[in-house]
């Protein structure tokens, strides 16, 4: 688990937050399923989601939000989760589907597909974040930062992340110019430079701001609008 040694108030608060053990079930149901996704902000590849039902009394001190753990710790936790879970499933939604239905809908669809693979039907679902669509008639709850609060969501975050990383390593062999073995297709400067130099691959999300230009264009447009309003106000005086 990440340890913070600094003495500033903000970092002390972060240390206290990280030291709090993750909770078991949110609901009163035995078969509560935690869901999370990985790769939502990437420029290429699928979004991958996992669904995990853990046994009552499950204990794993290292388990936490996958973003707070090193790659080696995540890799070591994956077989533990897959062995100890009552049920788990991992599924993806491709980049072409993402372009068709948008990343939010794709992330939720990936979670639904992951739950389709569960050998046990959930009685209750908890989801990281604040957006979800009903899965059948099963009750659910969205939990902001749930992957750092509940064991099953943290477990799902680790499975989603490790399975997606594994896939991006395989794709890197086909397309080494984009350094997916390092950046996992996130929007790093090196990744965007490779897109400028080599163009896109069949795995890039064409609906995304691949080069980072759209955000800059939007920023300059906002500046121009503010300047126009200012000049109009001056003339009106």
Phi and psi in degrees as a GROMACS rama.xvg file:
@    title "Ramachandran Plot"
@    xaxis  label "Phi"
@    yaxis  label "Psi"
@TYPE xy
-60.7502  137.169  UNK-2
-122.27  134.474  UNK-3
-113.095  124.353  UNK-4
-104.97  -8.73809  UNK-5
-65.0467  159.504  UNK-6
-104.107  3.01934  UNK-7
-69.3813  153.598  UNK-8
-59.3977  -42.5719  UNK-9
-61.6565  -44.3271  UNK-10
-72.8322  -32.1956  UNK-11
-63.6887  -39.4191  UNK-12
-63.8526  -40.0611  UNK-13
-64.275  -38.51  UNK-14
-64.6053  -42.1681  UNK-15
-63.242  -41.4134  UNK-16
-63.3055  -43.1132  UNK-17
-72.0148  -22.5972  UNK-18
-79.2603  -16.2249  UNK-19
-71.4058  124.35  UNK-20
-61.9259  145.745  UNK-21
-70.4079  150.77  UNK-22
-86.5419  161.453  UNK-23
-83.5522  -118.397  UNK-24
-74.2423  143.802  UNK-25
-82.4911  -36.5729  UNK-26
-103.008  -175.656  UNK-27
-91.3856  -1.87068  UNK-28
-82.2773  147.141  UNK-29
-71.0209  -48.1506  UNK-30
-95.6996  72.8429  UNK-31
-93.6537  131.124  UNK-32
-107.913  129.355  UNK-33
-97.3918  137.386  UNK-34
-127.884  142.991  UNK-35
-156.914  164.179  UNK-36
-126.278  166.589  UNK-37
-139.981  143.237  UNK-38
93.512  15.2875  UNK-39
-63.0448  -38.8579  UNK-40
-93.4145  8.41867  UNK-41
-75.9528  158.106  UNK-42
-90.7657  -14.0473  UNK-43
-148.024  163.254  UNK-44
81.8897  175.793  UNK-45
-81.4473  166.411  UNK-46
-94.0784  134.65  UNK-47
-117.755  135.924  UNK-48
-126.098  155.47  UNK-49
-132.35  151.711  UNK-50
-129.534  131.245  UNK-51
-135.881  132.327  UNK-52
-114.346  116.346  UNK-53
-97.2435  154.44  UNK-54
-74.1485  155.608  UNK-55
-60.3741  139.25  UNK-56
78.7929  10.4377  UNK-57
-60.5103  131.509  UNK-58
-128.144  129.713  UNK-59
-156.982  92.9315  UNK-60
-56.3636  -31.3432  UNK-61
-78.7258  -15.6929  UNK-62
-67.4172  126.883  UNK-63
-160.969  -179.797  UNK-64
-49.3346  128.931  UNK-65
-58.8897  -27.7616  UNK-66
-69.7392  -19.0062  UNK-67
-91.4773  -4.2374  UNK-68
-110.636  151.941  UNK-69
-72.4974  163.203  UNK-70
-60.6925  -39.6875  UNK-71
-66.1667  -37.8768  UNK-72
-68.7558  -43.3732  UNK-73
-57.5477  -45.0404  UNK-74
-64.6156  -32.7021  UNK-75
-76.1361  -27.9166  UNK-76
-80.5523  -26.9136  UNK-77
-55.1576  -51.9524  UNK-78
-65.943  -28.2691  UNK-79
-65.2153  -46.5841  UNK-80
-64.2427  -45.861  UNK-81
-65.5989  -29.344  UNK-82
-81.5281  -41.9701  UNK-83
-87.5387  -22.548  UNK-84
-63.9019  145.346  UNK-85
-67.152  -34.1865  UNK-86
-161.27  146.574  UNK-87
-151.054  152.854  UNK-88
-148.187  146.352  UNK-89
-130.924  135.622  UNK-90
-146.785  164.358  UNK-91
-133.717  162.011  UNK-92
-126.105  126.457  UNK-93
-70.0978  165.772  UNK-94
-63.1682  -34.9426  UNK-95
-68.4496  -36.387  UNK-96
-67.7563  -39.2484  UNK-97
-58.252  -45.8504  UNK-98
-62.3888  -29.6066  UNK-99
-80.7891  -39.8015  UNK-100
-116.135  -2.4497  UNK-101
81.0652  159.988  UNK-102
-70.5853  -32.4399  UNK-103
-64.4019  -51.3514  UNK-104
-62.6695  -35.6337  UNK-105
-66.326  -39.1626  UNK-106
-64.2908  -42.737  UNK-107
-67.7269  -40.8154  UNK-108
-61.8217  -39.7137  UNK-109
-62.174  -38.9672  UNK-110
-64.3836  -43.2491  UNK-111
-60.3068  -43.2774  UNK-112
-65.0395  -36.6855  UNK-113
-63.8652  -41.4747  UNK-114
-69.4703  -27.6003  UNK-115
-59.484  -25.7426  UNK-116
-88.8666  -6.40525  UNK-117
-68.2882  138.098  UNK-118
-80.3008  -15.3384  UNK-119
-118.619  130.682  UNK-120
-76.925  126.122  UNK-121
-64.3943  150.174  UNK-122
-98.3086  -21.8862  UNK-123
-153.689  148.747  UNK-124
-126.238  132.407  UNK-125
-118.865  137.284  UNK-126
-127.606  136.621  UNK-127
-70.9337  134.037  UNK-128
106.628  -159.993  UNK-129
-130.07  11.132  UNK-130
-132.499  135.683  UNK-131
-164.734  158.875  UNK-132
-118.438  142.755  UNK-133
-53.3093  139.582  UNK-134
-105.142  98.1306  UNK-135
61.9174  -136.687  UNK-136
-106.823  15.527  UNK-137
-76.8876  127.956  UNK-138
-65.6981  150.461  UNK-139
-144.576  165.269  UNK-140
-142.373  132.915  UNK-141
-92.5718  140.143  UNK-142
-133.86  112.506  UNK-143
-64.0191  131.335  UNK-144
58.0692  32.9002  UNK-145
-62.5868  -25.4656  UNK-146
-71.3336  -11.0217  UNK-147
-111.757  14.5238  UNK-148
-124.569  -35.7679  UNK-149
-123.944  137.104  UNK-150
-58.9902  -44.2977  UNK-151
-67.5489  -35.8744  UNK-152
-70.6601  -40.5236  UNK-153
-60.6859  -42.1384  UNK-154
-62.798  -41.7909  UNK-155
-64.4949  -38.2364  UNK-156
-63.0499  -37.7903  UNK-157
-70.4087  -43.2731  UNK-158
-64.5763  -43.8703  UNK-159
-61.3607  -45.1901  UNK-160
-66.0773  -47.6271  UNK-161
-69.3295  -38.1756  UNK-162
-67.1889  -38.8823  UNK-163
-69.3799  -41.9454  UNK-164
-58.5913  -40.5276  UNK-165
-61.67  -42.309  UNK-166
-65.12  -42.4538  UNK-167
-66.259  -30.7691  UNK-168
-65.0646  -37.9519  UNK-169
-66.3407  -41.9735  UNK-170
-68.8584  -29.1702  UNK-171
-60.452  -34.1788  UNK-172
-61.5074  -36.1764  UNK-173
-77.3023  -34.9753  UNK-174
-130.738  68.6821  UNK-175
-67.2273  -19.5674  UNK-176
-64.4246  -20.3209  UNK-177
-96.1036  -1.48644  UNK-178
56.6666  39.863  UNK-179
-67.8505  -16.6441  UNK-180
-68.507  -22.5611  UNK-181
-104.29  -51.2985  UNK-182
-92.1283  -8.59434  UNK-183
54.0304  25.3787  UNK-184
78.5307  12.3216  UNK-185
-71.687  160.411  UNK-186
-78.0239  64.4527  UNK-187
-80.2861  163.361  UNK-188
-60.2446  -40.7805  UNK-189
-66.0723  -39.0536  UNK-190
-64.345  -46.7115  UNK-191
-66.3754  -34.5434  UNK-192
-64.6356  -37.4424  UNK-193
-67.243  -36.1344  UNK-194
-65.858  -41.9453  UNK-195
-61.7169  -39.7886  UNK-196
-79.2318  -35.1214  UNK-197
-117.125  -8.0052  UNK-198
82.4222  -170.68  UNK-199
-94.333  165.807  UNK-200
-109.345  172.17  UNK-201
-64.9797  -8.14033  UNK-202
-103.151  -1.96685  UNK-203
-76.9662  148.212  UNK-204
-89.3783  101.495  UNK-205
-70.632  -16.4009  UNK-206
-82.903  -5.89068  UNK-207
-91.1486  163.813  UNK-208
-81.6211  80.2795  UNK-209
-65.3975  -34.279  UNK-210
-101.073  -5.75626  UNK-211
81.9076  6.23162  UNK-212
-76.1043  -32.1937  UNK-213
-64.514  -39.2925  UNK-214
-65.6099  -39.3469  UNK-215
-67.8049  -40.4858  UNK-216
-61.7055  -42.562  UNK-217
-64.3951  -39.176  UNK-218
-64.2583  -45.3459  UNK-219
-66.085  -35.5941  UNK-220
-63.9383  -41.3313  UNK-221
-63.9688  -40.1138  UNK-222
-63.2138  -43.2482  UNK-223
-63.5878  -40.4991  UNK-224
-65.1615  -41.4323  UNK-225
-63.6759  -40.8665  UNK-226
-65.086  -39.5386  UNK-227
-64.9483  -40.6039  UNK-228
-65.1887  -38.776  UNK-229
-64.0881  -44.5762  UNK-230
-66.5743  -37.6708  UNK-231
-64.3434  -41.6214  UNK-232
-64.6754  -37.4418  UNK-233
-65.3907  -41.9184  UNK-234
-66.6581  -29.2007  UNK-235
-75.7829  -13.9576  UNK-236
